[in-house]
Amino acid sequence: MTIDTPVAMYLQDKHPIRDAMEYVRYAEQRGFHAVWQAESRLVREATVPMAAFAAVTDTIKVGSGVINNWTRNPALTASTFSTLDDLAPGRVLLGIGAWWDPLASKVGITRRKPLQAMRETVTAVRALLHDETVTFDGEFVHLDGVELDYVHQERRPKDVPIYIGATGMKMMELAGEIADGVVLNYLVAPTYNARAMEHLAIGAERAGRSVDDLDRPQLIVCSLDDDRDAALDAARLLITQYLGQQPHIMEASGASRELLESIASKLSWPATAAEIREAATLMPDDVVQTLAAAGTADECREKVAEYVASGCTCPILYPLGADVRAMIDAFAPA
């Protein structure tokens, strides 16, 4: 089975950055469309690896999957992504999300009115990247005659599409209304996508467009291994960690409340590797296979095809298997 859409790769902190640079170069050689760098947990910032990936490649797109809209001023966000576009013109994708609790609250961020905050951020960042002088007096964003201050380079609009990383349905509607695309989350069942498409369409209609006008890449955990048990176990550990500590993913996953509570009860903050291993013994195979592409290459391709059939326009595959190149080869365009 082949996947009849562009394919991308997702990198977090599992691999050393220099190894990840080589994986991205290989993915580009094998025809992958994009690489997205995570910034979901407090472990690896996104834009430094993005610059590293862009510097060693020529054609592959490089995205943030996703930065948050609370800890960077919109002007700094625009300046950062303008800088990345200087390095890789036309190849940079800005994925931005509303972050999540309890991580945000633990570092002093109150995620008040996340929809309004996201709307203001996207509006201001887009205008700055379009080379506009921006005065904005919102509830969260305050800019007074601000522009990207080009002196020693060409002044030009920067072609940086803005994607909203959405999990909840209200944020999905906002993405449909104001974003160039949406980054659909992982650790959800393909059936989740049907509801997501409905709410993206609601938002798109507000802007006089359709859901087909939106790019809809989706993060997908891909644990590929000839040893099927090893593949399932690798996915099981990640799913346990995220379902135990990220409430927005817990809710979207569709997993039973009993299972979620039993896993969460075994994890401290942040969870240790030993705690995750212990809690993972509670995670059944059927939940693993519902929420991730795990198993042999054929099984992984079959599962990813379900997400594509449900509305994903570009699978963003997070490689959990020991052989990252094997996953790239399994999904490379024919």
Secondary structure, 3 states (H helix, E strand, C coil): CCCCCCCEEEECCCCCHHHHHHHHHHHHHCCCCEEEECCCCCCCCCHHHHHHHHHCCCCCEEEECCEECCCCCHHHHHHHHHHHHHHCCCCEEEEEECCCCCHHHHCCCCCCCHHHHHHHHHHHHHHHHCCCCEEEECCCCEEEEECCCCCCCCCCCCCCCEEEEECCHHHHHHHHHHCCEEEECCCCCCCHHHHHHHHHHHHHHHCCCCHHHCECEEEEEEEECCCHHHHHHHHHHHHHHHHHHCHHHHHHHCCCHHHHHHHHCCCCCCCCHHHHHHHHCCCCHHHHHHHCEEECHHHHHHHHHHHHHCCCCEEEEEECCCCHHHHHHHHCCC
